Amino acid sequence: MLLGVNIDHIATLRNARGGAEPDPIIAADICERNGATSITTHLREDRRHIKDQDVYTLIKTLKTRLNLEMAMADDIQKIALEIKPHSICLVPEKRQEVTTEGGLDVAGQLDKVTEFIKPLLDNGIVVSLFIDPTIEQVQASAKTGAQFIEMHTGTYSQAFGTENEEKEFQNLKNAAIIAQNAGLKVNAGHGLNYENVSRMHEIPNLYELNIGHSIISRAVFTGLPEAVRKMADLIK
């Protein structure tokens, strides 16, 4: 498995004071040098953390891959088509949410999703759909033309260490197998940390884990290089 590091929370801390520190561009460089194989940023419609200039700078400075999380917003699609990141991950978005609360309802808006991602695919951008690990959503995703899904691991992460852990884990495992049989590659992310990430090894052929909050939280106490290296070691 590969490790994608989400640097949104570096930008959140920067924006809390309205200055330039800490710089998410520097954070991305540190992550790359310590085991990250891609950098994820979510350019939200409300721009609450990552700003437009951040992604314009990252596309020029990254040595690995930029994974741009985005909602189905025309202005952000325009930016993606301009900078052409290696990949985009289409996610649902609500203004009042603290963080992404669940997967994209691909099944309920199949035509809209398919139409939205077509110009991205036509421009050589790899497309991933962030979905809950259900058969319905996996099957719908396979019809859109996207090459990847990213399974929402938040429910599993919350259930880790409880009586519901096995049920939620099996949902992930089954969804991954169904997706792969349908020709999709599979990533996973949301809520993964240094304890619950261990079970991701039990899911066959996972491509990449995208992890942010846990790494940045650990970095407060240990420093970012150690936090990234530790997670990279755990998922090898």
N, C-alpha and C positions, 0 to 999 in steps of 0.2 A: 504493500500500500504506500501511496504517496501522502505527503502532508502539505495541505494548503493552509496558510495562516491568514486569518481575517484581522485586518488592522483598524477596523472601524473604531474600536474603543480608544485607540491612541488619538484619533481625531476628536472623539468625544471629550477627552481630557483637555486637548488643545483648545477646543471651542468654549470650554467652561470659563476660561479667562479672556477669550477673544484675542489671544496673541498668536505667536508662531510656535510655541513649545507645548508639548513635545511634537516633533515633526514626524508625521506618518511616513514621509518619504525616507527619512533616516531609519525609521523602524522597519520598513520593508527591506532595506538593505541589510540590516542586522539579521532579520529572519532568513533571508536568502543565504547568508553566509553561515548560518547555523542549522541548516537542514530543511528549510521550507522549499518545496518544489513548485509552489505557486503562491501568489498573493491575491487574496480576495478583498474586494471593497464593495460596499453597498451604496450606490449613489441614489439616495432616497429622493422622492419628490419634494420633501420639505428640507432637504440638505442639512439635516440635524447633526451629521458628523462629517462624512466625506463630502468635499466640495468639488465643483467642476475642475478647478485648477489641479487638485490632487490627482485626478485620473489622467489629465493631460500631461502632467509631469511623470507619473508612474509609467505610462506607456513608453516614455523616452528613456527611463532610467533602469527599469527592471531587467535583470539578466535571466530571469526565469519566465513565468507566464502570468499575465494579468487575467483574473477571473472577475468579471464585473457583474455583481448582483444588481438586478433592476426589476421594477414593476413594468406593467404594460402601459408605459407612458411615452407618448410620441416624442417629447423633447429629449428624453433619455435615450430612446432608440436612435435619434438623430446623432447624439454624441457617440454612441456605440458604433454607428456606421462610419463616423468620421475617424475615430481613433483605432478602430478595428482591434479590440483586445483578442487574445487567444480564444477566450470563451466568455459567454454570458450565462448567468443562471437566473432564470425568470422566477420571481418570487411574488407572493401576495403582499399587499401593503395597506396598512390602516394608519391614519394620522395619529390616532390616540394610543397605539400600541407602544410598549417599551421596547420590544424586540419582535421579530417575526413570530407569530403565534401558531402557525400551522402551515400546511402545504397548500400549494396552488390547486384550485379546483379545475383541473384540466378537463375532466369528464363533463362538467357543467358548462364549459365554454370552449368546446373543442374547436369550433370553426374560428373563433376569435384568436385563440392561442396559435393555431396553425397559420393564420394570416399574418399575425404579428411577427412571428419568428422567421417567416419566409425570406424577407430581405436580408436578415442577418445571416441566414444559411447561404443565401446566394452570394454574399460577400466573403465567404470563407470563414465565418466566425462559428466556432463550435457552440452548440446550444444545449444547455441542461435545464431541466424543469424540476423545481423544488416541490416535491409532493409528499403527502402522507403515504405510508407503506400499505396501500390497499390494492387489491387486484383491479378494481375499477379504475383507479387513477393510473396504475401502471399500463393497463391496456389502452387507455385513452392516450397516454403519452407516446406510446409506440406508433400511434396513427398520425402524429403531428409532423414527423420528419426530424425531430430532435434526436441527437446522437446519445445523449446522456439523460439520466434522471439523477437527482440528489435526494436521497431519502431523508425525510425529516426525523431526526432521532430524539427530538425533545421529549416525547412521551416515554420512550424507553429510558432516557436519562433520568426522568423524574421517578420512574418506577424502579430504578436500580436499587437493589438491596431490600426490596419489598416483595410481597407475595405475587405481585403483578409483573415482576421482572421477566420471568420466562415467557409469559404470554406476549409481552410487548417485543421481546427479542425475537421470538419466532415470527411475528408479523414482519419484522425487518428482513429476516433471513428468507422467508417465503417470497416476499416482494422482490428481493434481489434476484432470486432464482428465476422467477417469472419474467422479470425484465430482461435478464440476460438471454433467456430462451427466445424472447421477442426481438433480440438483436440490439438491445440497449446496453450501454456501459453504465456502471453504477457507482456513484459517489455517495457519501453520507455526511451529515453534519447537523449541528444544533444541540447544545447542552452537553456535548461530550467533554469529559475531563480526564484527569490522570488516573482515576479509578475505573470509571465505567467504559473507557475506551478499549480495555483489554478484550472484551467479547467481540469486538469488530473482527478479530482474527478468525472467528468461527463462521463468518459469512464468506462464502467462496467468491474469489475474484473481485473483491471491492477494489476500485481503482484509486480513489483519493478520499481522504477525510478532510473536511474544512472545519477548522477549529479556531476560535478567536478569544472569547471571554475568559475561558479557563487559563489560556496561555498568558494573556495580559494580566490577569489577576495574580498568577504566580510570579510574574515578572516584577510586580511591585516589591516583592520580598527577596527575590533571588537575582533579579536582572533578566533582561530579555534574552540574551544569548543562552543562558542556562535553561530558561523556561522552554525555549524552542528545541534545544538539543534533547532535553528530557522527553518531550512529547515525540520527537522524531524517533528516538530510541525505542519508545514503547510501541510504536506502530510498525516497526520494521519486522 
